[in-house]
Amino acid sequence: MTPEEMAKLAEKVEQLQKSHDMAGTINMEIFYWWCIGLMVAIHAGFLAYEMGASRMKNVLASGVKNILAFAFIIPTMYFFGWWIYGAMPNGFIPIAATDFLPWDDNMGPNLSDNATGIFWAAFTLFSATTASIFSGAVLERIRMSGFIILAVLLGSVVWIWAASWGWHPDGWMLKQLGYHDVGAAGVVHTIAGFFALGVLINLGPRVGKYAADGTPQDLPPHNMPMTLVGLMLIIVGFFGFLGGCIIYNNGAQWTNIYGQQATLSAFAFNTLMAFGGGIIGAYWKTKDPFWMMSGALAGIFSAAAALDVLYPPVAFAVGMIGGIIVPIAGEWLEKKGIDDAVGAWSVHGVAGFWGVLVAGIFAWGYPNAGDAPAISFFGQFVGAVVCAMMGFVPGYLASLGLKAVNLLRVPDEVQVMGLDKVKVPSRSYPEFLAPAE
């Protein structure tokens, strides 16, 4: 082969390599693009779930609240939430993270950057999920202004800060504890559930929830079928959520968020097995359709931290345990005088906490990538406590401040009339359907 032919061959190989690399980049973008699209179904699900769980006189106010939370999370994640993720892995002292600032070249239509926008969008949908989790707990009695402030605090500050500790490749929980939470049982669900608990303590129960002697009263949803459909839609969206928790590597084995080798196949086995286990556990405990579908979510959260390594029958078993414990936790909280309208603390907070511990039990000793210590029960327990406190403390303190300036709770007389009549210039149903009290 002549030198000229060799040069042409080398040029052709280089072009093919560039073409292969570009195809891989485009495939990566497409993968996360559809993960993001599926995650929007989570919010369609939360919308139906919360409107169905409300009484007829509060349906539209509940829907508007949920939609606004999603809308406010998007710009706040752009302007400061994304920077918090990049800047705060060490704890409370920021590091340089210029790539995460809103005026950086990569935070716009930069043809040389195919990654920043889709990763920002995926994290923004994670953020909106935390706000929607919190939204359900406070149905029918929270002021819209106070709710939006709290939703932005949770979605664009609190959870993303904790994600910087537990998901960032330099996060201190990973580097010091070997923290493992591939499906965000701790950094999304535990935090959101315990944030909701902190707010609920200051918000107080709905009018009519407790009798004069403190006995809990049933305030049934006006449309249980809508609630069940909403819960199933959340499950659909969760496949996009969990897909966004895996790293697409062109031409190589995919990895989890921590750089350990992982497969979508493992995620598929364990998500479905935990889903089924959660439903069966909740059915065995309650026979209640609402808790059955909530148990499905709890089952997935119970396995979420270790989705990449669990043996599928173990995922089924821990999901079943999650489905059993969440209605118990929900009933216990209700008896304590705390009105969690949809069981958000038990389903997300308790099941998420349990899920983080599951990784410490069944993945104990599993090696981390790089110089991070191996997974341990101690590391997972400390990580779960950190996530719980990172949710509860800001939620409690911020809602206490809002309560002090009368921005937290809707007046009792407005609750009695119904938030739709006072706050929303539309009708949810025809006039011949009288709002339920």
N, C-alpha and C positions, 0 to 999 in steps of 0.2 A: 504494500500500500504506500502510495507516494505521500510526502509530507502534506501536500495540498488536500488529498483525500482524508488523511488523518485529522487535519484541522477542521474540515467540513463535518466529519463524523463527531468530533468533540463538540462542535457548535450545535449539532443536532441533538446530542445527548443533553447538553445544557438547556436547550429549549424545551425538551421533553420533561426535564426535571422541574423547570420553572412552571410548565403547564400542569404537572402533577401537583406541585405545591399550591398553585392557585386553585386547582380543583378541590384540594383538601381544605383550603381556607374557606372557599364558598360553601362546601358541604358543612363545615363547622358552623358557619353563619346560619345556614338553613336549619340545622338541627336545633340551635337555640331559638331561632325565630319561631319555630313551631312549639317549642316548650313554652315560650312566652304566650303564644296564642292560647294554648291549652290552660295556662294559669289564669287567664281571664275568666275561664269557666268557674274557677273557684269563687270569683266575686259575683258571677251570676247565681251561683249556688248560695252564697251567703245572703244575697239580696232576697231570694225566694224563701230561704230558711228563716230569716228574721221577720220578713213581712208575714209569713204564715204563722210564726210564733207570737206575733202581736195580736192583741184584741182588735176588733174591727175599727174601733174609733182611733187607733194609732197606726194603722197600716202604712199610710203614705209617709208619715213623719219618720217611721222606722226605715223605709226605703230611701228617703231623701238623705237621711243621716249616713247611711251606708255608702251611697253614691258619692256624697261630698267627701267622705273620708278618703276614698280612692282618688278623687280629683286633687285634693290637697297634698296627698303623699307624693304625687308625681313631681311637681315643681320643687317641693322642699327636699326631696331626694336629689334632685339635680343641683340645687344651689348649695346645700351643705351636707346632706346625708351621705352622699358618695365620698366626699372628702373625709368624713369621720371614719369610714371603713378603712381608707388608705392610711390615715394619719395616727390612729389610736391603738395599734396592736400591743404596745407596751403597757397599757393601763390608762393613766390619766394625763400623761405628758405627750403631746403630739410630736411626731417625727415629720420630716419633710415628705410631702406627698403632692408635689406640684401637678403630677399627671391626673390627679383626681379633682382639681379645681375647675370650676365651671367655665373659666376663660381659657383653659388649656386647648391646644389644637385638636387633641383627640376627643374633646367633648363637643364635636360637631361633625360636619360632612368632610372628613379627612379620608381621601381615597387610599392612603397608606395604612389605615387602621381599620381592620375588619372586626375588631373584638370589643373595644370599649363600649360602644353603644349597646350591643346585645347583652353584655354582662351587666351594665348599668340597668338595663330594662329588666333583666331577670331579678336582680336584687330589688328593684323598685316593686315588682310584683310580690316578692317575699315581704317587703315592708308593708304593702297594702294588705297582705294577709294578716299580719299582726293587728293592724287597725280593725279589720273586720272581725277578728276573734273577740277583741275587746268590745266592739260595737254591740254584739248580741247580748252580752252580760248586762248592759245598762239600759235595755229597752224600756221605753214608755215613761221615763221620768228624768232624763238628763237634758240640760239645756244644750241647744245646738252649738252655741259659741264655746261653751266649756268642753263639749265633746270634741270639737275640731282641734282645740288647743291640745287636749290630751292625746288625740289620735296622731297628730303630728309629732308630739313628744315621743310617743311609743314607736311610731313607724319610721321616723326620719332621724331619731337621736338614740333612743334607748336600745332597741334591738340591734341596730346596725353597729353601735358601739360594742355591744357584746359579741356580735359576729366578728368584729375585728380582733377580739380576744380569742375566740374559739374556732374561727374559720380561716382567718388570714394566715398565710404561710409563715409569718413571723409572730403570730399571736402568742401572748404569754401563756395562755391556758394550754395550747399545743406544746410549746417549747418547754414548759416547766412541769406540766401535769400529764402530758401525753393524751390530752383530751381528744375523744373520738365521737363525732356527731355528724355523720355523713348526711343524714336526712333531716337535720335541724330540730330534733326532738327537744333539745335544750335551748338553742339560740333563737328559735322562733316560738315554739309552743309553750315551753315552761315560762319563758319571759312574758309572753302575751297573757297567759293564764294568771300568773301572779300579779302582773300589772293590773289586770281587771279586778283581782281580789282587793288590792290596795285602794282602788277607786270605790269599789262597792261598800267598803267599810264607812267611807265618808258620805257616799251618795244616799244611803238608806234604802229601804224597801219601797216598792210601789204601794200606793194607797190601796188598802184592802187586802194586802198580801198576808197580814197577820191579824188575828182576832185580838180582842182586848187582853186576853190572858196569854198572848204570845204564840198561840197555836197557828202553824202555817195553814193558809187557805189556798185552795187551787184556783189559779187564774189561767184557765185553759187557752191554748192557741185558738184563733178563730178559724184556722185552716190547716189542720194537721197534714193532709196530703201534700199541700204546697211545701210545708216544712220538710217532709220526707224526700220529696223530689229535689229540694235545695241541697239537702245533705248528700244525696247521691251525685248531684252535679259537682259538689266539692270533691268527692272521690275521683270523679273524672279529671278534674283539674289537677289533682294531686299527682297524676302521672306526668304532667308537664312540670310540676314543682320538683318532683324527684329527679326527672331528667335534667333539670337545671342544676342539680347538685352533683353531677358527674362531669368530668373534664374530657372533652373530645380531643383526642390526640391523633392527628393525621398520620396514617401509616404505622401506628404503634398501638400497643395496648392502652385502652382508656384508663383513667385513674379517677379516684374519688377526689374530694376537695383538698385532701391532705397529700396528694401525690402517690398514694398507694394504689397498686393495680386493682381495678374493679371492672365489673361488667354490668350492663343493663339486664343481662339474664339473671344475675343474682338479685338485682332490684325487683325484677318481675316475680320471681319465685316468692320472695319474702314479703313483698307488698300484698300480694293476693292471699298468701297464707295467713298473714296477720289480720288482714281485712276480714276473712272468713272467721277466724278465731274470735275477733272482737264482737262480731254479730252474735255468734253462738254463746259467748260468755254473757253478754248483756241479755240475750233472750232467756237463758237459764236463770238469771238473777231476777228479771223483772217481767218478762213477757210483754213489755211496753214497746210499741213500734218506734217511738221517739228515742228511747234509750238503745234500741237495737241499732239504729242508724248512727247514733252518737257513738255507740260501741264500735262500729266499723271504723270511725275516725280514730278512736282511742286505740284500737288494735294496731293500726298503721303507725301511730305515734310511738306505741310501745316497742316496735321493732325498728323505728326509723334511724336511731343513732348507729345501729350496727347492721343496716340492710346489706352491706357489702360482704359480710362474713358469716352471718347466721346460717345454720342448717335449717332448711324450710320447716320441718316439724317443730323446731324450737321457736321459730317465728310464729307459728300457729299457736303454740302454747303460751308464749308471752303476750300475744294479742288477745287470747282468751282471758288471761288474767287481767289485762287492761279493761276488757269489756265488763268484767265482774266488778272491778274496784271503782270505776267512775260513777255508777249510780249510787254506790255506798257513800262515796265522798260527796256527791251532790246532795244526798239526803242529810248527811251530817252537817253540811254548811247551812242548809235551809233551817235546820233545828237550832242553829246558833244565831238565827235572826238575820242572816245575810241573804239577800234576795238576788240570786244569780239567775236571770230570766231563762237562759238556755243552757246552763251548766258549763259555761266556758272555763271556769277555774278547774272543775273536775276533769273535763274532757281534754283540755289542752295543758293546763298546769300540772295536774296530778299524773295523767298518762305520759306527758312529756318528761316529767321528772323520773318516773318509772323507766321510761325508754332509755334515758341516759345511764341509769344504773344497770339496765340489761346489758349494755355494751361492756360495762365493767365486770359483769358476772361471766358472760359467755365469750368475750374476746380478751379476757385477761391474759396478758403476756404477748399479744399480737404485736409485732414490731411496727413502729412508725417509720415513715420515710425520713431520710436525713438524720439529724442528731437529736430528734425529739425522743423522749423516753417511751418505752412500750406502754400499751394500754394497761391500766390497772383499775381495780375497784376504787382505791383511794382517790385516784385522779378523777374518775368519773363522778364519785360522790361529791368531791369538792367542786367540780365543774357544775353539777346540778344545783348545788346550794348557791353558787355564784349567780347562776342564771335566775334562780328564784328570787334572790335578793335584788338583783339588777332590775327585775321587773317590779317587785313589790314596793321597794323603797321609793323610787320616782313616782310610781302611781299613787301611793299614799300621800306623799308630801305635796305633789302638784295638785291633787284633788282637794287636799286640805286647804291649800291656798285659794283655790277657786271657790270653795265653800265659804271662806272668810269674806270674799268680795261678792257673794251671791251670784256666782256664774256657774254653779254646778247643777242645782236641782230646779226642776220646773215646779212652780207653786202647786200645792195639793189641789186647789180648786180647778186648775187647768187640767190636771191629771183626771179628775172626775169627769169633766166635760169631754176630754179626749184631745190629744195633741193635734190631730188632723183639723179639727174645727177651728183651733186657735192659730195654728202655725202654717197650715198648708192651704193654698187657694184652689183646691181641687177636691173632687169627690173620688173616693176609692171604689165605691159600688153604687148601683142605682138607688134612688131615693126610697124605693119600697123595701130595701133591706135596712132596717134600723140598726145603728151601731150598737154592738153589745156592750153592756156595762162591765 
